[in-house]
Amino acid sequence: MESTNNQGSNPPLRSTHGRLPFFFSITLSLLLVVLYCGWVATVALALGLISVYLYGMTWHHKAKNLKRENSRLSHQLHELQQHLDQQITKYKHSKSQSRKLSSALEQTADSVFITNRAGYIEYVNPAFEKITGYSRESVIGKLPTMLKSGKHDRAFYADLWSTLGQGKSFNGVFINVKKGGLLFYEEKTITPLKNSQGEVTHYISTGRDISERMREQEQLQFLAHHDSLTGLPNRNLFNARLRHTLQQAEWDRHTTALLLLDMDRFKVINDTLGHDIGDRLLKEMSERIQTCLRDTDTVARLGGDEFAVILDVIETTANSRDNISAAAKKILNTLATPFTLAGREYFITVSIGISLYPDDGSEAQTLLKKADMAMYIAKESGRNNYQFYHDDKSSAFEQRIERENALANALERNEFTLEFQPIVNTVDKQLISLEALIRWDRPHHGRIPPQKFVPLLEETGLIFPVGEWVLRTACAQNCRWQEQGYPPVSICVNISIKQLRQKEFLETISTILDESTMAGRYLTLEISETQLAAHLDKVSTTLKSVRNLGVQIAVDDFGSGSSPLSAVKKFPADSFKIDPSLIKGVLHDIDSSNLTPTVINLAHDLGLTVVAEGVEYPDQVDYLAAQQCDQIQGYVHCPPIPAKCVEEMLFKQAKPKQQTTRDALSKKYHSAKR
């Protein structure tokens, strides 16, 4: 083989047939073959062959072309070296990525398993073993059906396979089962793996155990629709069930009864025994109510001490009301059994109001309103009973609601006034103090008796602003009388236990005294014996602080509460006001005539003043004077009167003193003149 290049235009290193030398072609072919057999061996072999090639070329080329050919070969060698470096780098990167991917699969906290196209498991990671409890060896080569819990319907799996069949990933929450049989929630993604031709060859499943999150969501969902104390449906869920029940009743043409239950005097129980006992009573009460009902019925706690019951699927017959009455009686009787808590027995009663579908309405809110009216009638009828809704009885309830609404605006509209009833010495009838009594003059209704609205003040919470208004107004009025020169008297104001238990009560009293500039000794706060005895441990400190301001404390309606002597001795009081019921029968009732002297003697033994309240007849005055009762209050001397009439009384009482003073000054003047 001889190389020619006479014109310098043909490439060097050509054979006589116009091609590269045969051994050079072989060299390049071998280089490509061994490229992936290891980069060290590849480079060594390539360099060796090229060296041989260069050596051979020196014998086949003319000397004048050797430099040019060497340059061309060097360039080709450089390109080959770059190509080899790139392939080596790619190989290293691919191997590194493979190690990272393998490490990621092994170390991720998510469960991963890979199946072949037929669904048989070929790989699981450690997280799969940890979450499911199955070892790698026990699942390889098997279908993942061991995880199925049976909690999903056919539609769920149809959607799954339809999505995968389209070559798409499926995302969903699976309820799976662990090796030990424990259910768990898994947020899972299943993805088809395809080859270069786009054919699915494997499936990879990645999942995360979200059981804790699902439990929290379920708990939040439960709390959103259930009462946290009793676990019963709350008002929202109850309303939804009531609407559904009424719709079903309309379709099936049967009767449905709605019962509203309210515990009698629960506020007294809560305030007296504490909220812990109150909560335990409510919880046990809910459990007892449930034992009285069928599985198809619903009981819910609407709030506080109010429960509601839906009696579902009652046949519409002549005996429908009898069946409903039987259910109501069963509840009353079940709750009549005493509750034993912390070794003590507690007795509670409930009032039940009943409305019927379709007799009393077809809408949920209508039935609730009418059941509420019936419950109010049950309370007005003595409590511890049930009442069906009747149109003719609903007017009293509606009047009460109307009165509550009017009462809420009465203070702002200046509809309240004060009257004052004198308290005088039993013997000489000298005016000692005045009890301030609230009056409500309602437009277009006239004067509303206190017994008609004072309980509503307590129930609605209006006792706080209205009670403060009474205190402020009474003190300001008494201060004006003193500024006008009338003889100073004490002003008495009734307060409730709710007011006394307010944190800011002491501050309120102090502020009112400062604003009115009235000395504390001219204010007396009256609180009933029953309330004081029930809450003595909670209000004793407050009462002592009030007395430190100079304010007097009177125990009202004393003798009606049957307080033990040990408790009476602890009363932080300055006077007892004998209950009017005792005074009423003091002349003809043996119990009253025996108890009244006992109360008077007890008060005197404790160093307290005694006031007889509700005195109406002179004979009663004589009897009380004989028993050494200190003061009397009642119509026998004077009914409650407006402030203007009090001024006249104060003026008359002051006049003899003024005359005596003038006589003394005149006598002194004439004596000096002589």
DOLUM-922677 format. One record per residue (C-alpha): residue in three letters; y negated, x negated, z. Coordinates in steps of 0.001 Angstrom, whole numbers, padded with zeros to 6 digits, always signed. Layout:
// DOLUM-922677
ALAYXZ ...
//
This chain:
// DOLUM-922677
MET+000000+000000+000000 GLU-003358-001482-001059 SER-006795-000221-000202 THR-009553-000339-002877 ASN-013231+000327-002464 ASN-015008-001162-005485 GLN-017996+001183-005435 GLY-018311+001529-001662 SER-018321+005324-001927 ASN-014737+006093-001017 PRO-013882+006173+002667 PRO-012044+003157+003944 LEU-008642+003298+005526 ARG-007161+005397+002700 SER-003714+004840+001297 THR-003108+004376-002423 HIS-002365+008084-002493 GLY-005793+008971-000985 ARG-004507+009824+002517 LEU-004580+008213+005939 PRO-001835+005784+006694 PHE+001355+007474+007693 PHE+001582+005882+011133 PHE-001984+007023+011925 SER-001021+010662+011223 ILE+001975+010249+013430 THR-000231+008844+016161 LEU-002590+011817+016132 SER+000302+014272+016130 LEU+001888+012584+019102 LEU-001400+012643+020979 LEU-001659+016395+020593 VAL+001940+016919+021626 VAL+001686+014903+024807 LEU-001772+016251+025749 TYR-000388+018499+028499 CYS+002251+016102+029764 GLY-000052+014372+032190 TRP-003375+012861+031600 VAL-002483+009320+032734 ALA+000479+009079+030385 THR-001511+010679+027626 VAL-004368+008232+027826 ALA-002047+005258+028046 LEU-000034+006325+025052 ALA-003139+007195+023056 LEU-004769+003855+023708 GLY-001591+002006+022880 LEU-001093+003760+019580 ILE-004708+003315+018633 SER-004416-000386+019399 VAL-001426-000613+017091 TYR-003321+001298+014501 LEU-006305-001003+014685 TYR-004088-004000+014504 GLY-002404-002678+011374 MET-005658-001775+009759 THR-006865-005303+009881 TRP-004109-006149+007434 HIS-004895-003358+005008 HIS-008595-003516+004592 LYS-010858-005897+003071 ALA-012830-008093+005356 LYS-016185-006830+004072 ASN-015290-003213+005148 LEU-013840-004109+008530 LYS-017106-003694+010433 ARG-017795-000278+008901 GLU-014269+000914+009512 ASN-014332-000271+013104 SER-017528+001712+013689 ARG-015999+004851+012232 LEU-012855+004383+014286 SER-014890+003804+017439 HIS-016721+007072+016850 GLN-013463+008937+016338 LEU-012029+007273+019428 HIS-015064+008388+021459 GLU-014695+011981+020270 LEU-011014+011888+021129 GLN-011808+010514+024567 GLN-014324+013330+025182 HIS-011790+015917+024112 LEU-009228+014407+026453 ASP-011736+014449+029334 GLN-012542+018115+028699 GLN-008893+019082+028696 ILE-008269+017116+031859 THR-011280+018825+033555 LYS-010084+022268+032479 TYR-006623+021507+033770 LYS-007952+020371+037134 HIS-010249+023434+037382 SER-007427+025780+036446 LYS-005167+024232+039042 SER-007958+024438+041684 GLN-008673+028073+040854 SER-004993+028862+041103 ARG-004842+027284+044559 LYS-007973+029191+045678 LEU-006618+032488+044383 SER-003316+031931+046109 SER-005107+030967+049326 ALA-007365+034032+049103 LEU-004419+036375+048667 GLU-002601+034790+051575 GLN-005565+034741+053938 THR-007421+037986+053153 ALA-007395+040689+055813 ASP-006707+043303+053148 SER-003164+044335+052390 VAL-002088+043177+048910 PHE+001120+043753+047012 ILE+002001+043335+043340 THR+004637+045290+041490 ASN+006085+044973+038031 ARG+005550+047666+035458 ALA+008480+049656+036849 GLY+006899+049649+040308 TYR+009192+047188+042074 ILE+007447+044871+044506 GLU+007267+041215+043458 TYR+004728+039921+045970 VAL+003184+040898+049319 ASN+000659+038942+051355 PRO+000718+038330+055134 ALA-001850+041104+055742 PHE+000579+043597+054197 GLU+003241+042455+056656 LYS+000832+042688+059596 ILE-000533+046135+058737 THR+002709+047839+057691 GLY+005173+046045+059948 TYR+007465+045287+056998 SER+008451+041662+056326 ARG+008133+040123+052886 GLU+011878+039729+052546 SER+012542+043384+053360 VAL+010323+044789+050589 ILE+010583+042343+047674 GLY+012433+044008+044829 LYS+011955+047503+046261 LEU+009716+050435+045431 PRO+006767+050945+047866 THR+008063+054412+048779 MET+008755+053225+052318 LEU+004996+053680+052906 LYS+004896+057345+051870 SER+004073+059716+054730 GLY+004497+063008+052908 LYS+000899+063932+053773 HIS-000261+064021+050160 ASP+000456+066843+047747 ARG+001609+066622+044153 ALA-001926+066901+042848 PHE-002844+063662+044618 TYR-000066+061688+042932 ALA-000663+063401+039597 ASP-004254+062181+039696 LEU-003076+058685+040664 TRP-000625+058273+037763 SER-002961+059932+035299 THR-005667+057389+036154 LEU-003296+054418+035972 GLY-001827+055742+032724 GLN-005279+055464+031177 GLY-005395+051814+032180 LYS-008018+052493+034850 SER-008121+051553+038524 PHE-007356+054271+041082 ASN-009395+054416+044292 GLY-008482+056656+047191 VAL-007634+057043+050855 PHE-003902+057061+051521 ILE-002222+058367+054647 ASN+000660+055908+054895 VAL+003321+055277+057479 LYS+004149+051999+059186 LYS+007630+050679+059840 GLY+007671+052206+063303 GLY+006694+055637+061978 LEU+003018+055467+062978 LEU+000615+056986+060480 PHE-002421+055040+059343 TYR-005286+055551+056915 GLU-005612+053016+054089 GLU-008521+052765+051695 LYS-006703+051518+048619 THR-007390+050388+045041 ILE-004522+050141+042544 THR-005309+048221+039355 PRO-003156+047770+036213 LEU-002736+044111+035103 LYS-002589+043563+031338 ASN-001436+040723+029095 SER-003322+039306+026124 GLN-002048+042146+023957 GLY-003512+044737+026362 GLU-000122+045843+027640 VAL+000309+046675+031334 THR+002734+044224+032872 HIS+002034+044597+036609 TYR+000118+046621+039181 ILE-001837+045113+042057 SER-002618+047172+045158 THR-005310+046134+047626 GLY-005843+048181+050755 ARG-007762+048164+054016 ASP-006679+049856+057245 ILE-009497+052316+058067 SER-007656+054257+060775 GLU-010252+053463+063433 ARG-013095+054534+061180 MET-011314+057748+060256 ARG-010632+058516+063915 GLU-014325+058049+064679 GLN-015255+060326+061787 GLU-012750+062919+062933 GLN-014156+062689+066455 LEU-017702+063143+065180 GLN-016546+066038+063037 PHE-014819+067576+066053 LEU-017873+067157+068268 ALA-020068+068698+065579 HIS-018036+071896+065775 HIS-016653+071890+069321 ASP-017990+071910+072859 SER-017664+068460+074423 LEU-016857+069815+077907 THR-014206+072441+077169 GLY-013049+071450+073689 LEU-013621+075021+072523 PRO-015392+075874+069259 ASN-019164+075724+069659 ARG-021722+078220+068413 ASN-021765+076852+064840 LEU-017997+076993+064380 PHE-017824+080347+066154 ASN-020385+081882+063806 ALA-018443+080599+060799 ARG-015183+082040+062134 LEU-016849+085344+062968 ARG-018170+085700+059428 HIS-014732+084881+058011 THR-013044+087341+060379 LEU-015439+090137+059424 GLN-014846+089473+055735 GLN-011089+089629+056285 ALA-011471+092803+058344 GLU-013398+094409+055497 TRP-010624+093575+053033 ASP-007813+094697+055336 ARG-009721+097673+056795 HIS-008999+096917+060428 THR-011107+096771+063601 THR-012493+093571+065105 ALA-013975+093278+068599 LEU-016597+090789+069748 LEU-016763+090030+073478 LEU-019586+088090+075125 LEU-018822+086759+078613 ASP-021413+085452+081041 MET-020582+084030+084455 ASP-022373+085908+087227 ARG-024849+083862+089281 PHE-023739+080613+087678 LYS-027182+079096+088237 VAL-026778+079607+091970 ILE-023340+077974+091821 ASN-024707+075034+089851 ASP-027735+074552+092090 THR-025762+074987+095309 LEU-022524+073143+094563 GLY-023781+070669+091988 HIS-023237+070220+088271 ASP-019889+068432+088693 ILE-018322+071473+090344 GLY-020069+073719+087830 ASP-018608+071766+084905 ARG-015110+071833+086385 LEU-015371+075583+086887 LEU-016436+076065+083271 LYS-013556+073937+082020 GLU-010919+075753+084060 MET-012518+079082+083207 SER-012144+078319+079489 GLU-008474+077460+079996 ARG-007819+080748+081782 ILE-009551+082795+079098 GLN-007343+081200+076440 THR-004207+082322+078273 CYS-005363+085937+077883 LEU-005619+085801+074095 ARG-003343+085814+071066 ASP-003043+082936+068610 THR-005058+084915+066070 ASP-007978+085371+068487 THR-010853+082939+068979 VAL-012670+081879+072136 ALA-015797+079719+072024 ARG-018388+078366+074409 LEU-021824+079274+073106 GLY-023665+077248+075727 GLY-024212+077121+079474 ASP-021995+079723+081131 GLU-021756+081962+078061 PHE-018460+082410+076206 ALA-017538+084524+073191 VAL-014205+085999+072109 ILE-013133+087433+068758 LEU-010255+089900+069044 ASP-008888+089902+065521 VAL-006649+092360+063652 ILE-006891+095434+065865 GLU-005365+098499+064277 THR-007969+101205+063707 THR-006482+104026+065744 ALA-007501+106403+068496 ASN-006263+103794+070996 SER-008304+100884+069628 ARG-010800+100943+072496 ASP-007977+101180+075025 ASN-006415+098015+073598 ILE-009752+096208+073713 SER-010373+097440+077265 ALA-006958+096109+078272 ALA-007878+092670+076917 ALA-011212+092704+078778 LYS-009524+093767+082030 LYS-006968+090999+081626 ILE-009758+088438+081380 LEU-011542+089867+084446 ASN-008338+089867+086497 THR-007387+086356+085424 LEU-010787+085005+086426 ALA-010730+086934+089717 THR-008101+084546+091101 PRO-009956+081917+093158 PHE-010483+078493+091621 THR-009303+075587+093761 LEU-011387+072463+093296 ALA-011400+069439+095586 GLY-009398+071356+098175 ARG-011808+074308+098311 GLU-011581+077789+096848 TYR-014344+079216+094676 PHE-014664+082816+093532 ILE-016435+083678+090313 THR-016946+086846+088317 VAL-018084+087524+084775 SER-019894+090302+082969 ILE-018541+091236+079528 GLY-020342+092978+076682 ILE-018342+094356+073737 SER-019346+095331+070209 LEU-017009+096557+067466 TYR-016671+096160+063737 PRO-017284+098407+061874 ASP-018543+100921+064477 ASP-021490+098835+065701 GLY-022276+096898+062535 SER-020889+094769+059748 GLU-023049+091647+060109 ALA-022271+088849+062557 GLN-025782+088661+064014 THR-025923+092417+064504 LEU-022665+092411+066447 LEU-023786+089431+068540 LYS-027047+091164+069432 LYS-025312+094380+070418 ALA-022641+092579+072442 ASP-025486+090793+074254 MET-027110+094137+075024 ALA-023814+095462+076361 MET-023411+092363+078531 TYR-026858+092917+080020 ILE-025864+096491+080826 ALA-022717+095148+082530 LYS-024879+092913+084721 GLU-027235+095776+085502 SER-024186+097867+086440 GLY-023229+095533+089258 ARG-021619+092610+087423 ASN-017874+091818+087317 ASN-017223+094538+084710 TYR-017202+095139+080978 GLN-019298+097507+078891 PHE-019051+098680+075297 TYR-022260+098838+073319 HIS-023929+102261+073280 ASP-027167+103108+071538 ASP-028414+105169+074470 LYS-027978+102227+076861 SER-029584+099601+074669 SER-033150+100703+075389 ALA-033110+099031+078824 PHE-032107+095738+077250 GLU-034750+096010+074558 GLN-037370+096772+077201 ARG-036332+093661+079089 ILE-036660+091489+075990 GLU-040063+093001+075284 ARG-041123+092348+078875 GLU-039992+088721+078657 ASN-042064+088180+075527 ALA-045114+089804+077097 LEU-044635+087802+080290 ALA-044666+084561+078321 ASN-048234+085318+077184 ALA-049530+086976+080354 LEU-050839+083790+081970 GLU-052766+082749+078879 ARG-054247+086239+078567 ASN-055373+086320+082238 GLU-053241+089349+083027 PHE-052227+088058+086478 THR-054262+088689+089618 LEU-053749+088099+093337 GLU-053781+090536+096213 PHE-053664+089547+099856 GLN-051837+091137+102781 PRO-053194+090316+106254 ILE-051028+088840+109019 VAL-052446+089618+112479 ASN-051748+088913+116118 THR-049373+091490+117549 VAL-051514+092170+120624 ASP-055189+092028+119622 LYS-054740+092483+115831 GLN-056868+089405+115181 LEU-056549+088226+111537 ILE-054585+084961+111416 SER-053560+084492+107804 LEU-053189+086169+104415 GLU-050142+086240+102138 ALA-051074+085875+098469 LEU-049071+088276+096281 ILE-049058+088128+092483 ARG-049796+091241+090435 TRP-049354+091805+086701 ASP-051699+094247+084998 ARG-050127+094603+081567 PRO-052309+096191+078867 HIS-051141+099675+077857 HIS-048438+099569+080561 GLY-050441+099459+083773 ARG-049456+097477+086833 ILE-045888+096107+086676 PRO-044072+096009+090058 PRO-043227+092454+091201 GLN-039509+093220+091372 LYS-039649+093962+087631 PHE-041074+090621+086546 VAL-040690+087996+089303 PRO-036916+087616+088630 LEU-037773+087160+084948 LEU-040147+084357+085882 GLU-037221+082606+087564 GLU-034799+083191+084708 THR-037160+082139+081925 GLY-038623+079083+083666 LEU-042109+080602+083689 ILE-042017+080301+087470 PHE-043337+076741+087130 PRO-046667+077390+085373 VAL-047153+080795+087011 GLY-046215+079467+090457 GLU-048726+076642+090121 TRP-051383+079135+089035 VAL-050753+081191+092192 LEU-051073+078111+094414 ARG-054220+076888+092715 THR-055896+080313+092660 ALA-055031+081157+096277 CYS-056314+077825+097623 ALA-059503+078044+095583 GLN-060151+081589+096860 ASN-059592+080621+100495 CYS-061926+077671+100093 ARG-064660+079970+098714 TRP-064325+082258+101741 GLN-064762+079312+104051 GLU-067779+078081+102086 GLN-069321+081558+102451 GLY-069146+081152+106226 TYR-066242+083450+106992 PRO-063883+082457+109801 PRO-061181+080144+108360 VAL-057734+081665+107959 SER-054503+080329+106547 ILE-053297+081350+103085 CYS-049544+081906+102575 VAL-047860+081423+099190 ASN-044235+082101+098267 ILE-042435+079297+096432 SER-038985+079198+094866 ILE-036337+076555+095281 LYS-036863+075623+091634 GLN-040480+074740+092300 LEU-039582+072819+095413 ARG-036995+070739+093565 GLN-039465+069609+090935 LYS-040125+065871+091158 GLU-043857+066403+090835 PHE-044060+069235+093410 LEU-045512+067074+096193 GLU-048074+065611+093806 THR-049005+069109+092634 ILE-049675+070285+096207 SER-051732+067187+096983 THR-053787+067589+093803 ILE-054485+071269+094462 LEU-055669+070525+098001 ASP-057953+067752+096733 GLU-059409+069909+093964 SER-060057+072859+096264 THR-061283+070626+099153 MET-059256+072863+101488 ALA-057589+071256+104496 GLY-053802+071282+104381 ARG-053529+073149+107697 TYR-054891+076277+106001 LEU-051980+076454+103524 THR-048547+077870+104392 LEU-045623+077700+101961 GLU-042966+080389+102347 ILE-039362+079827+101216 SER-036462+082214+101789 GLU-033823+081404+104376 THR-030994+081814+101858 GLN-032447+079332+099384 LEU-033452+076864+102075 ALA-030013+076876+103686 ALA-028297+076376+100317 HIS-030495+073444+099297 LEU-031586+071944+102605 ASP-030110+068520+101878 LYS-031936+068375+098534 VAL-035370+069612+099632 SER-035588+068477+103243 THR-037348+065226+102337 THR-039845+067020+100115 LEU-040631+069585+102812 LYS-041221+066851+105377 SER-043599+065109+102955 VAL-045431+068382+102392 ARG-045819+068845+106147 ASN-047291+065346+106341 LEU-050171+066738+104263 GLY-050810+069221+107093 VAL-049246+072109+105167 GLN-047289+074668+107218 ILE-043749+075791+106271 ALA-042548+079346+106937 VAL-038919+080464+106540 ASP-039133+083842+104816 ASP-036652+086747+105180 PHE-035129+085095+108238 GLY-032084+086913+109588 SER-030788+087963+106171 GLY-028975+084743+105330 SER-026625+084402+108305 SER-027383+080690+108530 PRO-025464+078859+111264 LEU-027471+077687+114248 SER-026742+074057+113367 ALA-028482+074543+110024 VAL-031380+076524+111474 LYS-032187+073694+113865 LYS-032608+071375+110876 PHE-035106+073599+109083 PRO-038381+071635+108731 ALA-040398+074754+109556 ASP-043371+075944+111596 SER-042607+079666+111653 PHE-039938+082303+110972 LYS-040714+085561+109176 ILE-038191+088206+110238 ASP-036611+090010+107289 PRO-038067+093537+106711 SER-034554+095025+106707 LEU-034211+094120+110402 ILE-037635+095495+111283 LYS-036874+098744+109467 GLY-033939+099538+111734 VAL-035176+097958+114921 LEU-035685+101344+116690 HIS-032466+103125+115681 ASP-029961+100538+114436 ILE-027982+098722+117126 ASP-027420+095583+115038 SER-031101+095287+114162 SER-032248+095963+117709 ASN-029857+093301+119019 LEU-030533+090697+116350 THR-034324+090905+116320 PRO-034837+089743+119942 THR-032295+086978+119300 VAL-034295+085721+116333 ILE-037532+085839+118324 ASN-036039+083931+121253 LEU-034427+081377+118930 ALA-037724+080705+117187 HIS-039547+080299+120474 ASP-036846+077968+121765 LEU-037431+075833+118664 GLY-041181+075921+119250 LEU-041843+078103+116211 THR-044127+081067+115607 VAL-042493+084441+114780 VAL-043890+086862+112204 ALA-042412+090357+111783 GLU-042655+091397+108127 GLY-042528+094960+106824 VAL-043901+096655+109951 GLU-044819+100248+109080 TYR-045041+102259+112319 PRO-046905+101896+115624 ASP-043628+102277+117565 GLN-042335+099195+115807 VAL-045478+097325+116834 ASP-044975+098314+120465 TYR-041331+097212+120356 LEU-042223+093861+118813 ALA-044999+093306+121321 ALA-042512+093955+124127 GLN-040201+091336+122603 GLN-043124+088891+122452 CYS-043222+088689+118672 ASP-046288+086608+117819 GLN-047601+088202+114631 ILE-047021+091230+112430 GLN-047451+091984+108733 GLY-047111+095352+107089 TYR-048610+098656+106053 VAL-049044+099677+109680 HIS-052048+097384+109744 CYS-053016+096885+106084 PRO-051396+096961+102634 PRO-051998+094189+100079 ILE-055697+094301+099122 PRO-057991+092623+096552 ALA-060101+089600+097471 LYS-063254+091744+097769 CYS-061663+093883+100481 VAL-060557+090739+102302 GLU-064200+089654+102467 GLU-065116+092929+104164 MET-062338+092418+106699 LEU-063440+088840+107340 PHE-067031+090009+107731 LYS-066076+092644+110321 GLN-063999+090120+112218 ALA-066859+087621+112209 LYS-069526+090186+113276 PRO-068554+090494+116962 LYS-068587+086718+117262 GLN-071995+086562+115627 GLN-073295+089270+118044 THR-071866+087374+120994 THR-073583+084216+119793 ARG-076918+086027+119371 ASP-076644+087586+122861 ALA-075947+084193+124375 LEU-078903+082589+122606 SER-081192+085469+123628 LYS-080117+085231+127254 LYS-080675+081474+127209 TYR-084121+081966+125632 HIS-085264+084538+128184 SER-083919+082469+131050 ALA-085883+079450+129856 LYS-089020+081586+129453 ARG-088904+082654+133068 
//
